[in-house]
């Protein structure tokens, strides 16, 4: 059976752990969410997953198959024939018109 000193030390350790976990949770909660990417490229389904649509980063019509892209990558995709989203019109914003 553990002695009183061991029980007290164990409780002090448990209290310290609980306090540290609370501090970590608060620090995590205070971190702002990262900003959305400026541009997204939506990829298709299947072998090779080719790009199928370019979106602005804040577009409401994005899907889970989107990956962040730079403005140059988005322009290049549009120039190579990837469709622009009809809702957010990245081709207009990027100055790439069909």
N, C-alpha and C positions, 0 to 999 in steps of 0.2 A: 504494500500500500504506500503510495507516495506521501512524502512529508508535506507539512504546511508550506514550507518554503518553495518546494517544487510546484505545488498547486498554485501558489501566488505568482511565481515566475511564469508558469504556463498561461495563467489568465492575463498577465501583463503582456505577454507576447501576442495572445489572441486579440487583445484590445488594440495593440499597436498595428497589427495587420488590418483590423477593421478600419481604423483611422486612415491608414495609407490607402486602402481601397476606396474610401470615400473621397479622399483628396484626388485620386486618379480619376474617379468618375466625374468629379466636378471639373477637372482640367479638360477632360475629353468633351464634356458638354459645352464648355465655353469656346472651343475651337469652332470658328465659322466653317460652314460647308465650303468646299472648293467651288470656284465659279465654274459654270458650264463651259465646255469648249466653244470656241467661236464657230466652228464648222464641224459637221459630221458627214461621214460617208457611210451609207447603208449598204450592206452586202447581201447578196442573194443566198439562197439555200442550195446546198449541193457541192459537188466537186469543184474545188478552186474558189468557191464563194466570190464570184466577180462583183464589183461595185455596181449597184443598180440605181442609186439615187443620192443626190447631194442635198444636205439640209443645213440651215442655219442652226447654231448650237442651242437656241432657245425655241426651236420649232416644236409644236405640240404633236406633230404627226410622226415622231420618230419611233423606232422599234428597238428591240433588244439587239438587233444585228448591226447597230451603228458603232463606228469607231471614230474617235476624235481625229481631226485633220487640220492642217494649217491652211491659211488662205491660198497659198500656192498649190497645195495638193488639191484643194477643192476646185480651183481654176483649171488645173490640169485635167482633173476628172471630167469636168464639164466640157472642156475642149476636145476630149477623147470620146465624147458622145454619151457620157453618163447623164441620165435625166436629172433635171432640177426639180425639187419638190414644188408642186403647184401651190402650196399653201404659204411657205415662207419665202419663196422666190430668191434663192441664193444667187442665181445667175444675174439678176438685176442688181443686187447689192454688190456683187463682185465685179460688175461691169462686163460680164460675159453673156452676150445675147445671142440667141440662135439665129 
